[in-house]
Amino acid sequence: MKRNKEIEENVMSNLTHKQLATECFNKVWDLLEKPNRTEYETEEMIHLCHASFWHWTQVQDHTEQNLSIGYWQLSRVYGVAANGEQALYYAERCVEISKIAELAPFYIGYGYEALARSYILLNQKGSAEEAIIQVKRYIELVKIEQSKNLLVVDLADLMKKYHDLYV
C-alpha cells in the first residue's frame, strides 16, 4: 500500500510541476505583451520566468525542447528588462542545448534570435550580424509554415531594432 501512495504522490507532484510551469510561462507572456509594464511587473515577470523554468526541470519527463524554450523565454525576459548580460547568458544556453539535442531548426533559429537581440542590447554589432545570419539560415530549414512565420515576424522586429540602432 505504501508503494502505491508513493507512486500516486510522484504522479501528483509531476502534474503539479507541469501545471505550475505552464501557468508561470503563460503569465510571463501576458507581462511580456503588456505595453506599459511597471517596474514591479518587470520584476514579477523575471521571477515567474525562473519559476516556470525550475518547475519544468522538476517534471520527470521534461525534454531538451522544454529547456530550450525556457532558456529562450529567460533571454527574452531579461532583454525586455534591459539586462543584456543575463539575456546573452540564457540565449547562449538556448543555442547550446538546442544544438546538442539536435532540436528542430525552429528552436535553434529562436536561439539565434535570442542571441541577436542580446547582442543588439549590448551594442555588439558584429556579433548581432552573425546571429542574424544564423536566424535567416535556420528560417530556411523550418518546414512548418506557421512556425516559420513566427520566426519571420520576430526577425522583422529584430531587424527594426538593429536598423534603429545601427543605420
Secondary structure as UniProt FT lines:
FT   HELIX           2..32
FT   TURN            35..36
FT   HELIX           39..58
FT   TURN            60..61
FT   HELIX           64..80
FT   TURN            81..82
FT   HELIX           84..100
FT   TURN            101..102
FT   HELIX           105..121
FT   TURN            122..123
FT   HELIX           125..141
FT   HELIX           145..166
//
